[in-house]
Structure formats: structure tokens, C-alpha cells
Amino acid sequence: MDRNQRPRSILESLGEELIGILTPVSICMFTVVLLVCVLNSDPSSSSASFSSIATAAYAESDSDSSWDKFVGAFLNSLVFVAAITVATFVLVLLFYLRCVNFLKFYMGFSAFIVLGNLGGEILVLLIDRFRFPIDSITFLILLFNFSVVGVFAVFMSRFSILVTQGYLVVIGVLVAYFFTLLPEWTTWTLLVALAIYDIAAVLLPVGPLRLLVEMAISRDEDIPALVYEARPVIRNDSRLVQRRVWRERRSSDIENTEVRVVRAEAEAEGEDLGSRERSEISVPLIERRPDQGESSETFLEGIGLGSSGAIKLGLGDFIFYSVLVGRAAMYDLMTVYACYLAIIAGLGVTLMLLSVYQKALPALPVSIMLGVVFYFLARLLLEVFVVQCSSNLVMF
């Protein structure tokens, strides 16, 4: 390495990491807003025709009072959060029993269903909307190939990182669009409930996501999950072995032995240890302290650092960010701008907290709370202000 080359500062690394995670989030939100504007010409009819576990306890009707809608939406949120909690604890149990192959098959099958079923429904709507000529056989063949390639791209490591990231964003868009078809009161209540659940699941000692991550760290294993990584680990060779950070409870003798082994390998290959590490891993967002373990290798919702130092964001966060702006797009674009800026600001605050605490953090609470607040402020106050300003300009 050239001694005259200036080392990169933490601000430069932080800027790259922010762009690496904000760009796919913005693309996902923009695509959902575009789909809502193109396909949902009548949101009320779309919401009435869509049902899921999120509407199992209460079916919202325009004739219901506001209190009835709130109570019903609250019950729907409780049912949905309870279902997610049970499913996550089942995932923890299966991982504890080392049913990793079954989990991989389940996650791959789920991704295939999302790409094939939900993706097919949206493609049919788009084809009908734009009158695109295509026969059913060709459509099914293309859809099947698209879904199969997506499963392999997400769960196989031999694809380009751009292809994997692209498919993850597509999955987030497909799921988020169908969530925007939920009734309005249920949507907003569900978003707040999920933000609260995210705090409990990631931060509480008995939280299912925290248990899952700690179990993966103790076993030095990966959890098959849909997680977006800001950038890959850059290596000079084709080996896929990743160097993990040992937990604090490992003895210092083992850690010292590990360091000596790595140094001996570097000297045997005639390389400087520092140059070798720089060639394997690009500059991380945060310098890890020796007493800290890897706190966020893989998880469904939340934000943290992987073994490469890159930011990892659960795909669930992509989905519910996009649901918020998608629901705002059903009202007007002014609220979309306000919600988008609020979500990005909340994500920036979460990244700052990540740099301080250096452990897995819930990525939903700050962004969702800011987004919900800015939505109602824009709808109740900003719109009135803009209308008054417009009327005054017309008078003059």
C-alpha cells in the first residue's frame, strides 16, 4: 500500500454506507408508490376485495363509526402481531433443533410463492392496465423462470450481488404493495403495532429475534432469512470462508491463538497482515472493539453490522417503510414527500444509534413513528396551509 495514500475517514465510509442502504430503500418505496398510483384508481374497492390474517378479527366498513374502526383495527393488529410472534418463536425452536435445511427450504419456498403468486398478480394487473399483448403460456414460462432464478439468487452465493440485491428489493415491493390494500385504519394501527413489536423482539432479553441472533452467534452459523446487505465482502481469492468475530465469553487464549494463526498464514504467503485484511474487507462503518461480538449476522427485522462490517437491514423494514408511503400515495403526493423524508430521517437516526451502540437495533420504530406523525401533520395542517396560500395567490 502506498504510504502517501490518505486513509479514508469515518465520514467517507459513513457516506458510502448511507448511500448503500438508502438507495435500495428509496427504490423500493418509489416503486410501491408508482404501483399504487397506476393500479389503485379506486382504493376503497381494492381494500374491500383484499383479505388476510391482518383483517381476520374485523372487516372495516365505511358505515362504521370512527371508534368502531379504531377498536377493530386494534384487534386486527393484535392478531397479526401475535401470529408473527408465534411464527418467529417457531423459527427459533427449529433453529435450536438444527433444522437448518428445513428452514432453507421453507424460506426458498416462501420466496418462490411471493415472486410467482404475488408477482404474477401484479403483472396481470399491469398487462391489463397497459394492454400489453402476451399469451398465457409465454407468460407462465417467463414467470416461472423469473421466480426460480429469484430463489437461487437470494439463497445461493454464486450470483452477482447486484442480482441478489435486486431480487430482495422486488420481493419487498411485491409484499408491500399488497399490504397497502389493507383498510386504512388497520394499516396505520398495524404499522404502529409492528414498530412496538420490533423494539420488544430485538431489544428484550427474551425477544425472539434477539434469541435467534445470539443462538446463531454462539454456533457460528447463518440463519436463512431475507436480509439486505449494503455491500459484499471483497476478496482477492474465491474462498467463501468468512472470518467471524469471537464472542466475549471466548477465552483470551483462543483469541490470541486465532490472531497468531492469521498472522502466520499472512507471513507464509509473503503478505503484510494489514494489507491482507484491507484486501479482504473494505472499510467498515464502525471500528469494532475487541470485546464486542458480532451482533447482527442475520435477522428478519432490524439493522446492524455483519461480519464484513457492512450494514444489514431486514427485508421487513423495507416492506413496512414502503407500506407507509404507499398508503400516503392514496391520499396525495404531498404527504408522500413528507413521509419519505421522515422515514429517511428516522433511518439516519437509527444508523447513528447503531454507530454508538454497535449492536443489532430495531429499524422500524423511529422511522415509522416519524412517518406516521408527518403523514397526519401533512394531511391535517400542511394541506390546509397550501390551499390557503393557493387561494390567496388566485385572489391577487
Disulfide bonds with the S-S distance in Angstrom:
none
